[in-house]
Amino acid sequence: MNTKQTALVTGANKGIGLAIAHALGEAGFRVAVGARDSARRDDAVSQLRVAGHDAFGVALDVTSDVSVAAAAREIEQEVGSLDVLVNNAGIAGRIDDGVQNPTTLDIDNVRTVLETNVFGVVRVTNAILPLLQRSQSPRIVNMSSDMGSLTLQTGPMLAAYAPSKTMLNAITVQYARQLAGTNIIVNVACPGFVATDFTGHNAPRTPEEGAVIAVKLATLPDDGPRGSFFNEDGPIPW
């Protein structure tokens, strides 16, 4: 079995996910690159290896029970256990023609966003949990957004995306409560306004800057905070 700590990052083929994978590789983790698209997944693994990191690809569609179960089996066969899960895969959903205006909200669009941003996290987390339970210091980091903060209410009006992150925050707290008596530490990370495909690459922060808080939460000490919402500057109000 592999003695190096291993981290799975979902949606790791580009943007913040790929930056998190690089940063975890730099921190000494073996990185499992979870992504749907095989070509992009292979390219991401190649980039990580060229940078000197230990990485392997895992076919993973977070919206598919079959795909997630197969990914869990593949990771178990490859490394036997898992130390860090970063639930990074997420989508904005359609934003055209008022489909995310609450007064003209497209319900099917909401379902699509929730399927990835919330149900996908639950699906992956529950499938991977037995592998995390084999680790001495397992960590789960759910990538959210301060757009999901009911207090801050940041960003544009996106009535499918923002509430999906609010629900992700809430489900993270439920996991933290359920796992309070274990060594599994679960938290939520906000990477900030990052230049990615999601933002049209028109944002002030780089993916590398967005990855900082994810890596910090992935490497918390055993007495670190649980069930909390952070950006790199500290706690964020719910």
C-alpha angles and dihedrals in degrees: 000000000000114000096196116093113258130212129193116209116189118213087019098148096092147357120013093351093058090045090052090050091052092047093049089048088052088051090057102262126137102234127217107204108213114198141138099223109075096202094050090043092053091047092052092050089049091051091050093049092048087054088055098257128137105240142154133182128245122193103232133167105177091202093061124078090200094051094047093049091049091049091053090051091048093052091047091052092046101046109358096229142023131232103185134027118191110189097203103143110111143144136210095214125217115325101181129112098008095300090140096040104108092225093055098026119166104224093199089056089053090051091051093051093046091049090064105025099044113008090042091056092050091046094051096040094052093046093049097041095092089056092048090051088064091061125092094221110018120182133191119198119187113199109224136153137240084239083080092057110110088202101048100034092192130177134024125323104282106156095181100041101040096050089047088061091046088055091045089054090050095048089049089058089051091053091048091052093047092048096041093112094051136071092252110110116199126190142156124243131202112200094191129228100333131181103246138126087277092061096036086250086284103124136101100240128074123227087247090058090047091053095058097084093045092056092045091055092042090057101041118145118253091262093050125129121285133206094008137132118235145171121188091275095056141269120001122210114251 
